[in-house]
Amino acid sequence: MRTGDPCILVIFGASGDLTSRKLVPAMYEMHRAGMLASETRIVGVSRRAKSDDEWRRELEPWVRDHAQGFDAGAYRVFAQRLHYFVGDAVTAECYPALRERLAEIDSTCQTRGNLLFYLSVAPELYEPIIARIDDAGLVTEGKRWCSIDQRTKSWQRIVVEKPFGTDAASAASLNRALGRVFEEESIYRIDHYLGKEVVQSLLVMRFANMLFEPIWNHRYVDHVQVTAAETVGVGSRTAFYDQTGAIRDMIQSHLMQIFAFAAMEPPTSFTADAIRQEKIKVVDAVRPTAPGEVAGAAALGQYAAGPDEGAYVSLPGVPAGSTTETFAAIRLHVDNWRWAGTPFYLRSGKRMAQKRTEVVVQFKPPAANLFRGLRHFSGGLRGNRLVIEIAPRERTLLTFESKVPGESTIAPVAMEVDYAKEFRSANPEAYGPLLVDAMRGDQTLFKHRLEVEGAWHAVEPFIGAASAELRRGIASNYAPGSWGPASAGELMRRDGRAWHD
C-alpha cells in the first residue's frame, strides 16, 4: 500500500471527541507506519482559543491511550505535523484568515495545494460549512487555490461523517449541496466499519475461494444475519440519540454497508468503481417493504432499567413517551437472481448481552438425512454455518457436522481462523487506513451517493408512519444484558429460524 499524497488535512470540529479519540490517534498510527507523506500536515479548526503547542500537549494523552505503539519520541515528531486555527467554520469571517494560514503551511511544507477537509461536526453544520468552503474559493478543480507554482495541479477532497441525512430526502439534499462544490470522485462518505480488516476480508473470502462463491446464493443459503450489539447504553448522548435511534444510527449506515459486501455480485475488477457499482446494484435491489408488511418484518425495543443505568425512557433529555428505538431488527429481501427468497436479518441494539458485530451465513441442511440411525447431538442435521466476527475479536468460524469418535453420535464442530493469532499483527484504528485511502484518491471503501440514498429507501418503512404499530408500547420491553425484546425472537420463529446468540 503506497503512502497518501502530500496534503493538509483540515479537521472542522477539532475540539470534539471524534478528533481526539479517533482521528488524531489514527493519524499517529499512520505516521508510525510510514503511511503519511513527510510533507502532510493536520490543521484543526475550532472556536476554542489555543495555540499549536497547547493543542499538541492536549492531544498527547489521547494518543497515548487510544493509539497502538505509543512512543513519546515518535509523538514529538508527529506533533510537528499538528497545527491549530481558531475560528467558527460556519461563518464567512473565518475563511480569509484560514485560507492565509493554509497557504502559509502549504508554502512551508510543500503540500502541493492538496486539501482534505474532514467534517467532524454536528450534521446540521455540514451544509453551511460546505457553502463557506466554496465561497472562500478553496475548491478549484485541479488549479491552485493559492498563488504558488500555478503549473502544479492540486486536489481538494472532503470526508463526510455519518449520519448522512436523517431520511432519503435529507440525504439527497446533502448530496446536492456537496455536488455543487465537489465532484463525486472528490466526496468521501466515510463509514469506519469498512476500515475493519475482517469486513474487507469478506470480499477476498468470497471471490478468491472456489469453496464459497458457487454456493453463495439462494439455492444453498437459508438466510443471512448481520448483527451489531453493544453492552453500553445511551448515557449522556440522549439529545442526539432520541432524534436518531438504532435504525438511523446503525442499520442504515454500518449494517447496510456490511450487507452490501455480503450480498453484492462479483465486481469485474478489484477497483473502487467496479466494487461500488456492485454495491449500488444490490442496495437498489432491496425489495421495498410495503406499509402493511412492516409490523411483521421488524421488532423494535427500548431497554429497561439496570443496576448501572436507568431505563432509556427515564434518562435526562428523553421526552416522556419517546418511541425512539434502542433496539431494532428488520428483515429485508433482495429481488435478484442470486438471492430470490433468501431473507437478510439486520439487528442492532444497546445494553445487549454481549458486544458483538458479526455476519452469519446460515446454509441449508442436506436434502436428505442418511444418518437417521445415529444420535444427533443438536437434535438433527443442521446446515453449515459461517460466522464472520468483526468485533470484539476478528475471526471466522465454519461449523460443520462430524461423527464423535467412539460413539454413534453426530455433533457440530467448528474450524476457526483468528486473525490476530494467524497473522500476528494488531489492526490499526479503522479511521487511519481510510484517511490514507482518501489522501491517495481511492474510494473503494467509501459510499457512493446512490448507495447512501438506496440504503435510506430500504429502511424508511421502519422509521416512518408505517412503524407506528411497532412503536406502540416499546418502553422498557427488554432487560439490559438480554438479546433484545421477545418480539425479536418471535420475528425469527415465525420464519422457522433463530438468532445466532
C-alpha positions, -999 to 999 in steps of 0.1 A, spaced: 0 0 0 15 33 -10 15 64 11 -10 91 8 -3 122 -13 11 152 5 -18 173 17 -32 194 45 -59 175 65 -83 202 77 -104 189 105 -135 210 113 -146 203 148 -110 199 162 -122 202 198 -146 173 195 -144 138 209 -141 121 175 -109 142 167 -91 134 200 -103 99 204 -102 86 169 -88 108 141 -56 121 156 -46 87 172 -53 71 138 -31 96 121 -3 90 146 -5 52 138 -3 60 101 27 83 108 44 54 127 37 30 99 52 54 73 19 58 55 18 96 57 39 116 32 66 136 51 50 169 39 15 161 52 1 184 79 -30 184 100 -49 216 108 -76 215 134 -103 242 132 -124 251 162 -138 280 181 -119 274 213 -88 296 216 -55 277 219 -21 277 203 -5 249 182 16 238 212 -14 238 235 -33 216 211 -3 192 207 0 189 245 -37 184 249 -38 156 223 -8 136 237 -27 117 264 -55 109 239 -29 94 215 -12 76 245 -45 60 255 -60 53 221 -32 46 196 -12 14 193 25 16 199 28 49 216 63 63 219 70 97 234 98 104 209 77 94 180 48 116 192 71 146 194 80 142 158 44 136 148 32 166 168 51 189 145 25 180 119 -3 194 141 -15 230 138 -45 247 152 -67 275 139 -92 294 159 -124 301 140 -161 295 136 -163 274 104 -199 283 97 -192 320 93 -177 336 63 -154 357 85 -134 326 94 -122 319 60 -99 347 48 -76 341 77 -79 303 74 -70 305 37 -40 326 46 -29 301 73 -33 271 49 -13 290 22 15 296 47 16 259 57 14 248 20 43 271 11 65 260 40 57 222 39 52 218 2 18 201 3 12 209 -34 -21 227 -27 -38 194 -18 -66 199 8 -85 171 25 -115 186 45 -130 165 73 -164 174 87 -161 162 123 -190 184 134 -228 182 141 -247 171 110 -267 203 108 -234 222 102 -224 201 72 -242 222 45 -232 257 59 -195 247 61 -196 232 26 -211 265 13 -184 285 32 -156 264 17 -170 272 -17 -174 309 -11 -138 311 1 -126 297 -33 -108 267 -17 -121 242 -42 -105 249 -76 -109 216 -96 -72 210 -103 -60 246 -103 -41 260 -73 -62 278 -47 -30 296 -36 -7 316 -58 24 294 -55 35 274 -87 4 275 -108 18 248 -130 13 222 -103 -22 207 -102 -38 201 -68 -68 183 -55 -94 192 -29 -115 164 -13 -140 162 15 -147 135 41 -182 134 55 -191 116 87 -224 98 94 -252 104 99 -256 112 63 -290 127 64 -320 116 85 -340 101 57 -338 98 19 -349 134 13 -323 149 36 -296 126 23 -304 137 -13 -303 174 -2 -269 169 14 -257 151 -18 -268 181 -38 -250 205 -15 -218 185 -19 -223 182 -56 -225 219 -61 -190 223 -47 -171 189 -52 -171 164 -80 -184 129 -69 -149 115 -71 -138 141 -45 -165 132 -20 -156 105 6 -186 94 27 -168 76 55 -180 45 74 -153 34 98 -167 -2 98 -153 -5 63 -119 2 76 -120 -30 97 -99 -57 82 -124 -85 86 -150 -66 66 -126 -61 38 -115 -98 40 -151 -108 33 -146 -99 -3 -114 -119 -5 -130 -149 12 -160 -148 -12 -142 -141 -45 -108 -157 -40 -120 -191 -29 -140 -215 -50 -152 -232 -18 -176 -204 -11 -187 -185 -43 -205 -214 -60 -228 -219 -30 -232 -182 -21 -268 -179 -34 -304 -188 -26 -300 -224 -36 -277 -231 -7 -281 -202 18 -311 -203 41 -306 -168 54 -281 -142 65 -278 -123 98 -259 -91 103 -257 -81 140 -241 -51 158 -248 -55 195 -234 -32 222 -234 -37 260 -233 1 267 -264 23 269 -270 57 255 -255 75 285 -253 113 281 -260 112 243 -298 114 247 -302 146 228 -286 131 197 -299 96 202 -335 104 207 -335 121 173 -318 91 157 -324 56 171 -309 23 163 -321 22 127 -307 55 117 -276 52 139 -265 17 130 -287 -2 105 -289 24 77 -252 31 78 -229 4 92 -251 -27 88 -263 -18 53 -226 -15 43 -218 -49 56 -249 -63 40 -238 -49 6 -204 -66 9 -221 -99 18 -248 -97 -9 -231 -80 -39 -222 -97 -72 -186 -102 -81 -171 -70 -94 -153 -71 -128 -121 -60 -110 -109 -50 -76 -112 -13 -82 -132 14 -65 -156 20 -94 -163 -17 -100 -169 -25 -63 -191 5 -57 -212 -3 -88 -220 -37 -75 -228 -24 -40 -252 2 -56 -269 -26 -76 -275 -48 -46 -288 -20 -24 -310 -9 -52 -324 -45 -55 -337 -45 -19 -374 -50 -21 -394 -21 -7 -413 -32 25 -449 -23 20 -466 -4 48 -489 -34 56 -458 -57 59 -437 -35 83 -452 -49 115 -444 -85 105 -409 -77 92 -394 -59 122 -390 -58 160 -383 -26 180 -375 -21 216 -362 2 244 -340 -11 273 -354 -12 308 -335 -1 340 -304 -19 350 -281 -17 380 -258 10 365 -282 29 343 -319 38 343 -344 28 317 -340 46 284 -373 65 288 -362 78 323 -329 92 311 -324 130 313 -332 146 279 -355 118 267 -390 132 263 -419 115 280 -435 89 258 -405 87 234 -408 59 209 -372 61 197 -358 25 195 -326 14 212 -330 -20 196 -341 -28 161 -343 -60 140 -355 -59 104 -360 -84 76 -350 -75 41 -353 -93 8 -332 -88 -23 -350 -92 -56 -323 -105 -79 -314 -139 -93 -288 -147 -66 -309 -140 -35 -345 -146 -46 -364 -158 -15 -334 -156 9 -341 -132 38 -314 -109 54 -319 -100 90 -302 -69 103 -301 -64 141 -286 -37 164 -292 -28 200 -279 -11 231 -275 -28 265 -273 -62 249 -259 -95 263 -226 -92 246 -206 -67 225 -206 -84 191 -205 -74 154 -208 -103 130 -222 -117 98 -238 -151 100 -244 -171 68 -267 -200 76 -266 -226 49 -295 -250 42 -294 -285 57 -287 -316 35 -316 -325 12 -318 -360 28 -307 -373 62 -287 -405 56 -278 -409 93 -312 -415 109 -297 -444 129 -272 -421 146 -280 -398 175 -277 -361 167 -262 -340 194 -282 -310 182 -314 -328 176 -310 -332 138 -287 -324 109 -283 -287 106 -269 -267 78 -234 -254 79 -229 -220 94 -203 -194 85 -197 -168 112 -176 -138 104 -169 -119 136 -159 -83 132 -157 -72 168 -146 -76 195 -125 -104 181 -117 -106 144 -122 -142 134 -141 -165 110 -157 -198 121 -171 -225 98 -194 -250 116 -200 -285 101 -213 -319 112 -189 -346 123 -191 -381 139 -180 -382 175 -151 -407 178 -161 -439 195 -198 -430 196 -229 -434 174 -233 -396 176 -231 -367 151 -222 -333 166 -213 -299 151 -177 -288 152 -161 -256 141 -129 -246 122 -117 -211 134 -94 -185 119 -83 -159 145 -68 -131 125 -47 -117 154 -31 -152 160 -28 -162 124 -11 -130 111 4 -119 144 -4 -83 138 -26 -58 156 -50 -39 134 -48 -1 134 -76 22 142 -100 19 112 -100 56 105 -63 56 97 -63 34 66 -95 51 54 -80 86 56 -48 74 38 -71 60 11 -87 94 8 -53 110 5 -45 85 -23 -78 91 -41 -90 55 -35 -128 54 -30 -131 16 -27 -142 17 9 -163 48 8 -200 51 -1 -214 64 -33 -242 89 -34 -266 64 -49 -257 38 -23 -265 61 6 -298 71 -8 -307 35 -16 -299 24 20 -323 51 32 -351 39 9 -346 3 23 -350 14 59 -375 42 56 -406 20 61 -393 11 95 -388 47 107 -419 63 91 -456 63 98 -459 26 90 -439 17 120 -463 33 145 -478 -1 155 -443 -15 162 -435 15 184 -467 13 205 -457 1 240 -420 -4 234 -409 14 266 -387 -9 287 -396 -40 267 -363 -57 271 -339 -62 300 -303 -50 300 -280 -79 294 -305 -97 272 -307 -102 234 -335 -77 230 -373 -78 232 -393 -110 229 -406 -97 196 -371 -102 181 -372 -139 188 -408 -141 175 -397 -125 143 -373 -153 136 -396 -181 150 -424 -170 126 -399 -177 98 -388 -210 113 -354 -196 123 -334 -184 153 -308 -157 161 -272 -167 165 -269 -158 201 
